[in-house]
Amino acid sequence: MAKGGLHMTSAPNKLPDAVEAELQRRHKAAATTVAGLLVASVLLAIVAYLSKPYLTQQNNPSLDIALRITILIFGLGSVALRRTRFSTLRLQDIGGLAGASGLLRTLEKTTLQVALLGAAIALMGFVSTLVTGNDFYTYGATLVAVAVLLYCYPTRSSWRKALQQFAPYGASTEPGQAS
């Protein structure tokens, strides 16, 4: 085949420079936020451990059941949210309509939403520990939160594959917007 034409002449899987720059920027922001929330969740567990001598035990069975159900719903809801938002047909539609920029925005927003659900789980456990004096709430909630945060942690290679599969290469920004 002759060089030039509509196809890129460098590497077959290389993204255009503008798309690659946006990929790196959005991925770094999402990964940094998820990592920060992961550290914050673990720090809440450490604070609960250190504050154990200062808390008084108060039994609250209704809070116990409510918290367990809420953590279960938030944990399973975060998996369902991510799977729904990253479904193949949805990503194809977003890539076709909004291009690479819209697809990257969707990947970033969904990752951050799932990460915030994970952080909310850890925070609910910590608040329950402060209310009841039972540090198990923070430990259990942090365990679930860490699982959710690790589940949603973005990998640049998966985002790159999604761009290559679902976004047209020429569309680095939304229609009508400049780079």
N, C-alpha and C positions, 0 to 999 in steps of 0.2 A: 504494500500500500504506500501511496505517496504521503509525505509529511504534510502537515497542515490540515485543512478541512475543518470539520466541526469537532473532531476529537482532540484531546490533549496529546501533545507529542512527547511529554516527559514520561513519567511512570504511569501505567494504566490505572493504578489505585490512588494516585496523588490528587488531593483536593486543590482547587484554586487557592491562591494565596489569601484572598479576602475571607474565604470560608474557613481556611485553616486558622487564621488569626482569630476569628470569632469563636471557633471551636475551642481554641486554647484559652481564650479569655473567659468564656462561659463555663468551661469545665473547671478551670482553676477556682472560679468563684463558688461553684457548687461543691467541689471537693473540699475546699477550705471551710465552708459553712458546715458541711456534714461532719468533718473532722472536729471542728470547734464544738458542735453539739454533742459529739461523742465524748470529748474531754469533759464538757460541762456535766454530762450525765454521770460519769465516773466520779467527778468531784462532789456531786451531790451525795453519792454513796459514802464517800470519805467523810464528808461533813456529818452525815447521819451517824457514822461509826464514832467519830470524835465527840459528838454531842450526846451520846448514849447516857453518860452519867448525869447529865443535866435534865433529862426528860423523865417524866413520871408516867408509868404504865397506866393506861385507862382502856378497859375493854369496851369495844364498840362493834358488836356483831353486824349491825346494819351497815356500817361503813366498810367493814371487812368484805361483805358480799358485794356491795356496790362497787368497791374499788376493783375487786377481782373481775367482775363482769365488764367494767369499763376498760380495764387493761386488755382483756380478751378482745373486746370489740375494737379498740384502737389498734391492737396488734394485727388482727385479721383484716381490719379495714385498710390498714396501710398496704398490706399485700394485695388486696383486691383493687385498691386505687392504682397502685403501680401497674398491675397487670392490665387493668382496663385502659389506662392512659397510654401504655406502651404497646397496645395491640397493633398487629400488622396493618389492618385496614385503616385504622385511625392515623397511624404514622404515614401511610401512603397518601391519604387525603391531605394531611397537613403539608407533606413534602410537595405534593402537586400544586396546592393552592398558595402556600406561603413561601415555598422554596426552602433553601438551607437555613436561612435566618429564622424562619418560623418553626422549623423542626428543632433547631438548637434551643430556641426559646421554650418550646414545649418540654424538651428533655430537662432543661434546667429548672423550670417551674415545678414540674412533677417531682423531680428529685428533692427539691426544697420542701415541697408540701409533705412528702412522705417523711422526710427528716424531721420536720416540725411535729408530726404526729409522734415520732419516736421520742423527741424531747419532751413532749407533753406527757407521755407515759411516765418518764423519769420524774418529772415535776409533780405529777399526781401522787406518786409513791412517796416522795419527800414530804409533801404537805401532809399526807396521811401519817407519816412518822411523827411530824411535829404535833399533830392533833392527838394521836394516841400514845406516843412514846414507844411504839413498837418499830424497831429498825428493820424488821423483816419486810415491811412495805417498800422501803426504799431499795433494799437489795433485790427483791423480786422484780420490782418495776424497772430497776436499772438493768437487770439481766434481759428483760424483754426489750427495753429501749435500745440496748447495745445490739441485740439481734436485728431489730428493725433498721438501725442506722448502718450496720454492716451490709444488710440486704440492699439498701438503697444507695450505697456508696458508688459514685459514678466512676466508670473506667473509661479513659479516653478512647481506647480501642473499640469499645462497644458503641460509643457515640459516633466514631468515625465510620464504623460499619453501617450504622443506621443512616448516616448521611449518604454514603455511597449507594445504599440500597433504595432509599426512599426520596432523596432530594435530587432534582435535576442540577447538574454541575453548574450550569450557567446562572442559576438563580441564587446569588449570594445574599441578596436582600429582598425585602418584600417589594411587590410591584409599586412603583411610584416613589420609592425611597432611594436615596443615594447612599453609597458606601461610606 
